[in-house]
Amino acid sequence: MLEINILRGDRQRVKEGLTKRNFSAERLKLVDDIIDLDDQRKLVQTNLDQMLAKVNTHSKEIGALFKSGKSSEAEVLKQEVVDLKTEIKELETQQTNIIDQIESALIELPNIPHSSVRQGKGEDDNEVFKAWNGAMPDFSGFEPLPHWDLAEKHNIIDLKLGVKLTGSGFPVFRGKGAKLERALINFFLDEAEKAGYEEIMPPLMVNEDTARATGQLPDKEGQMYHIERDNFYLIPTAEVPVTNILRGEILAAEDLPVKLTGYTPCFRREAGSYGADVKGLNRVHQFDKVEIVQISHPDQSYSALEQMLDHVEQLLTKLELPYRILRLCGGDLGFTSALTFDFEVYSAAQKLWLEVSSVSNFETFQSNRLKLRYRELDSKPQLVHTLNGSALALARIVAAILENNQDEDGVNIPAVLQKFTGFERI
């Protein structure tokens, strides 16, 4: 959630940023409305402070008047105090209503894009930040199969069984497919540990406060599976519980950055459609993912973002997968993000680029909701910056590994995974 002082102090930059997100002039008026409401809140607070001070003064005077035998004058002041308390109660109700209106309006505003983010309507306007200039997989003498046919041919991923057990978008990994999935999880976690991230194994369900603090609510309410009886949400990513670990804390500046990683299944009500781009593992409701999270000093958060980009890039390099990096435009930027880079791998049989990671800096947008701050020496606590990235999302990584490493008889396992799988080929 944006801080009001940002709206007040840099109103023009806020509006320019929201314009990058394709806010209309009518929607931009929300910024002015919030500032007007905050002006009203300040005025009410001033009146409240004055009345409370007057009640305080009168209370002392009443005691002195009674002591000196001036009971009639004391009774007059007592009645004035009663009247003042009635007005105070009305002002407190008014103040609560204004604060609720401010909160409701603020929660509708997304984060302000970083200056490097360009305006655009959607994914077609994203910028290729780093293009792939290496060799693409070469299939000479045979037609490569898409991963769903490879999975059925070698009995490693059963999509039909997933439909039987649950429904479409819930694949069943079996045999060497299950071992490949587990190998990738172990590889990603080991690499994160080497990079200084502490592993967390969080709950797979969170309460409403947790989902709201990282910005999933109310923005992504329709994409989350909701357990109504307990009012819990199945997590769409480990980012949600892992970032919330420090909710409400004040950290010492010297303890930053905090680096956390976690593997979890992830659950999403993907809208989807029909066609190759949603077939097989391309778009599923349940998938495994390893997430990395950093809680950073504001002065260091963009250096941290570069480190996280390098970490994900090294994973893809070690897996020998063709990849490219996109910088998202304003129209494709997530609600909570100030700057996001997407990693895509090339899926050779489908001839498609598949997104496998998003790495984002949220600046203070999440930490303001989390009430997560740091303190330097005896100075006033300040909001930290939060960052997160997929390192990596497994479903599409598996799809790319199967398609890019196939030959006529099977699939070769990337060398870096073989110590985890215990086999070199499927």
Helices and strands as residue ranges (DSSP letters): H 4-9, H 11-20, H 25-67, H 71-106, G 123-125, E 127-130, H 147-154, E 157-158, H 159-165, E 172-173, H 176-194, E 198-200, E 205-207, H 208-213, G 221-223, E 226-227, E 232-234, H 239-244, E 250-252, G 253-255, E 258-267, G 276-278, E 286-296, G 298-300, H 301-318, E 323-327, E 339-347, E 352-363, H 365-370, E 373-375, E 382-383, E 385-393, H 394-404, G 415-417, H 418-421
